[in-house]
Amino acid sequence: MAKEVEFYFDVGSPAAYLAWKQLPKIAAETRAEIVYRPFLLGGVFQATGNRSPMEVPAKGHYMLQDLQRYARRYGVEFAHNPHFPINTLMLMRGAVGLQMRTPARMPVYVDAVYQAIWVEGRNMNDPATVAMVLKEAGFETPQFQGLTSDPEVKEQLKAISSHAVGRGVFGAPTFFVGDQMYWGQDRLDFVKEALQ
């Protein structure tokens, strides 16, 4: 049986962005498959009573510095988004919908959204900005809107998020290797060890 790492993520999480950039390398080095689990972080926060570290001023200030440190270590671009927090409901429906309908396009889409939010600092709360980002990445806005309003897609996002809570997920990114859960991009070393 092939090794797998399940990756629960939401594009609104800067830590999940850093993990997104690192996990493919770890998977390649350990000959593991990434099982992407796009979920709605806001819904998980609500269900678990958790909240964003950015809502706690001292912790938020520290987290921004820490994320910058990790970005430098990983050699990836990162800038805190001035429009944070981003309402990711439609964006995560897009990820789930693409995963359901055209799975090969989902990583292209997520890459574009992460770039827009955590590198370029674009306002992905604004529908016109989202449409521009989609166009630049080769996606048609009307098709995307159809996908995000599809009842099956809506239900799938709810189901993934609910299942995540049932497994003990309380934030993003979260990884599973077998039954072992790891939370936070700063736990990628443990994920790698588990896959080895």
N, C-alpha and C positions, 0 to 999 in steps of 0.2 A: 504494500500500500504506500502511495506517495505521501511525503510529508506535506503538511498544510499549515499555514498560518492564517487565521481569520482576522480580518482587519475591519473594525468598526470605526467609521469616520463620519464627520460632518464638515463641510467646507468652511463653516464659520469658526472652526477651532484652529488657531495658529499652530498649536502643538501637533494637531493632526496633519497640517500642511507639512511640517518638518518630517513627520513620520512617513508621509506619502512619498517624499523625495528620497528617503533612505531605504525603505522596505524592499524595493525591487533589487537593489544591490545585495541585501542580506539574503533574499530568496534565491538569487542566482548563486551566491557563494555556498549556500547550504542545500542547493538543489531542491528547494521547496516551492510549492505553489501558493500564491496569494489568493485567498478567497475574500473578495471585497464585500463588505457589509455596510452599504450606505444607510445611515439612520438619521433620525431627527433628534439632535442633541437637546433642543428646547423641550421636547416631549419627555425625554429621559430625565432631564433636570426636574421637570414637574412631577414625574412619577416617583422619583427617588428623594426629593427634597434637597437636591444638590443645586449649586449655582456656580456661575462663572467666577473664577478667581479675580477677574477684572472688577467685580462688584465690591471687592474688599480693597479699599484704596492702597494700603501698605503692601498687600499681597500682589495687587495688580501692578504696582510700580516695580516690585521685585521681578515678577514674571516677565515683564517687558525686557528687562535687562538680561534675564536668564535665556529667554528665547533668542535674543541677539547673540549671546555667547554660543548657543548651540548652532545657530545658523552659520556663524563664522567657523566653528569646528567642522561642520558638515560641508562647508564650501558652497552654501546656497544663498541666494538673495532672499532677504526678508525685510519688510517694513511694516510696522503696525499700521493698520488701516484706520484713517481718521474718521471713517463712517461706522466704525464698530460700535455696537453689535450689528451684525447683518442678520436680517430675517431670512433664514435659509430654507423655509418650507418649499417654495417653488424650485429652488436650486437642487434640493435633495430629491424632490419628486423627479426632476430631470435626470439625476444620476440613476435612480431606481428604474425609471422608465426606459432609459437607454440600456441598462443592464438586462431588463426583461426583453426588449425588442431587438436591439442591435448591440450585444455585449462588447464587441470589439471597439465600438465608438465611445463607450463609457469612459475609459481612461483619458482619451483625447479631450473630452468634455471637462472632466474633473481637473485635468492639467490647466486648461484655459481658465476655469473659474478660480482655481487656486492662484494662478498668476495674476489675475485681475484683482483679487482681494489682497493677497499677502505680499505681492511684489510691487504692483502698480498703484495700489491704494484707491482703486476705483469704487464708486458707490454702487454696489450690487443690490441695494435697496431700491434703486431707480430702474423701472422697467426699460427705459430707453437705453440705459447703460448696459443692462443685461442683453438686450437685443443686439447692441453693437459688439459685445464680447462674443456672443454666439455667432454672429456673422463673420467676425474675424477668424473664428475657429472652424468655419465651414458648416455651420448648422443653420437651418432655416427657421426663423422665428415662428411662423404659423404652425409648422410641424412640432416644434418644441412646445408651443402652447397647447396643442392638441394632446401631446404626451402628458404634460403636467396636469391636465384636467381629466384625464382618463380615470374612471372609477377604479379600475383594476390596479393602476399605478398607485393611486391614493391608498388603497387598502394594503398593498404590498409594503409601502413605507411604514404604515401603522403596524403591520405585522412584524416587520424586522425590528422596529423600535421596541415593541412590546416583548418580543422574544429576547432582545438584548437585556431589558430590565429583568426578565425572568432568569437570566443567566448571571445576574449580579453586576451588569454594566451600569456605571453611574456617570461616566464622562468619556471624552474623546481625546486622543485615540485610545481604544482598547483592543488588545490582541488576545487571541486564544491559540495555544498550541496544545491540541488535545483538550483536556478539561482544565488546563492551567491558564488562568487569566493574568494578564499584565496590563497595567494602566499607565499611560503617559509615554511620550516619545523618549523620555529619559530612561525607559526600561527596555530599549531596543537591544542592549547587550544581553539581557536575560532571554529575550525572544530568540536571539541568535544562538545562544547556548542551548536552549531547549530544542532548536531545530538541528543542531549538530549532534 
